Amino acid sequence: MPARWPVGDLLGTLVRFGLAAVWLVSGTLKAADPEKTYLAVQAFRLLPDALAGPVAAALPFVELGLGVLVLFGVGTRVVAVLSCLVLLAFVTGIAQAWARGLSIDCGCFGGGGEVAPGQTRYPQELARDAGFLALAVWLVVRPRSLLSVDGWLGVGRRTPAGDDGDDRDEPVPAET
């Protein structure tokens, strides 16, 4: 009979796949149109032009890298912490644009740049990114999930002495 898995591990797997989808879709859309990604980064008016280009060029690949790592569950807690940092930077950027009265589309999922006044969607963008941040925080707090390289390598498993600080139970085989 198949083993029973803790609900937390199943939920962690869904959270991991959800966050991976966010990064993979976002990174792919940005990589597909580097000129629009540059316009989106430049529209925030936070970086000098000399830095906007390199940031716009690197951002899609940072997102794709995070997406691949979290998809396969490689260094899940570390990748989740990095995801939190990137998402906090995005939230800060959107909030400052709103506070400064800029009329921009964040370009979070491709596109971006200046938009007509009244066409901004700052509350929705902040709420969406807060949801993504919640996924990343879940994986920081509880990185263990199914179908992960970390799991196959035994990362986060309890030692026989139970001294690794991970208080979750191992999968329990079903009774035969």
N, C-alpha and C positions, 0 to 999 in steps of 0.2 A: 504494500500500500504506500502511497506517496506520503512524504513528510508534511506535517502541519507547520506553517510558517507564521511567526508573529505578525499581527496586523500592522504593527509599526514598520516592519520590513517591506510589506506590500505597499503601504502608503509611501514609504521612502523611495521605493522604485518608481511609483507614479510621479512623485515630486521631482525626482532626478530626471526622468524622461521629459517632464514638462519644462524644466529649466533648460535642458538640452535643446528642446525644440525652439525655445525663445532665442537662445544664442545662435543656433544654426540658421534659423530663418532670418533673423536680423543681420547676421554677418553675411549671408549669401546675398541678400538684397542690397546691402551696402557695397559688397565687392562687385556686384553686377553693374553698378553705375558709380564709379569713383568720382566723377565730376559733381554729381548731386550730393554725394557724401561730403565732398570738400565744401560745397555751398552750405550744407547743413551745419558743419563744424564752424565755418566762418560766420554764419548768421548769429551765433551765440555771442559774438564779439567779446570773447574771453581771452583768446590767444592772439599774439601777433601773427601777421601773415606768414612769417618765416616758420612758425610752429604749426599753423593750421593745416598746411599741406602734409607734413609728416604724420600728424595725428590722424587726419582723414585717411591717409594711406594705410596706417597700421591698424586702425580701429576694427575694420571688418575681419582682419586675421586674428586679432585678439579675441573677438567674439566667436569666431569659428573654432579657435583653439579651445576656449572654455567649453564650447558646445560639445566638441568631440570628447574631451576629457570627462565631462560630467555624464555624457551619454554612456560611456563605457565604464564609468565608476572608477576612474583612476585618480587617486589622491583626492577623493571626494570632499573631505573637510577643507583641505587647502584650496581647492578649486571653488568651493562654496564661499570661502572667505574672500577670495579674489573677486568672485561674482558680486558679493556684497559691496566691495569697494567700488567696482565699476558702476553698479546700480546707484550707489549713493552719489557718485560723481554725476550721473545722468539726472537724478532727482535734483541735485543742487543746481545744475545747469538750467534745467527747466524752471525751477523756482526763481532763480535770479533773472531769467529772461522775462518771466511774468511780472516780477517786482519792478523791473526796469521799464516795463511797458513796451517791450519789443513784440513785434507781430511776426512770429516765426512758427513754422512747423518743425518739431524737434528732429525729424528725420530718423527717428528710432527704428523704423522698419522701412528704410529707403526713402528717397525723396528728401524733403526738408528744404530749409531756406526761408526767405521772406514770404509772408502771405499778407493778404489784405487785412486791415484792421477788422476785428470782429470774427475772423476766420480761425483764430487760435483755439486750441483745445487743451489748455493747460490743466484744468482740473481732471479731465479724463486721462491725460498722459501721466500725471502724478499718481492717480489712483492705480492705473495699470502697473506702473513701475513699483509702487508699494506692494502690489500683489506679487510681482516677480521677486522683490526683495524678501517677502515672506517665504517664498520657496527656498531661496538661498539660505535664509536664516535656519529654516528647518534642517537643511543638510549640514549646517555648521553644528547645530545642537545634536542632531542624530543622523550621522552620515551613513549608517549601515542600511543596506538595501539588497535586494536580490539581483542576480544577473550582473554582478559588478566584478571588475578585476580586483578591486580591494577585497571583496569577499573571497574570491578564489585564492588570493594570496594570504588570506587569514588576517588582514588588517582589521582591527577593531574586535577581534574575537576575544573572548574571555580566556585567560590562562587557567590552568588547573587550580592555581591559588586564588584566581578571581581578583587579581590585584591591578588590573589595567584601568580601572575606573569606569569600565563599560558595564552598566548594570542590566543590560538587556539579556534575555535568555537566548540560548542557541536554539535552532529549530529542534522540535521534538518529534521523533518518528511516531507515526500513528501506531496504535496498538494492533497487533495481529490476532 
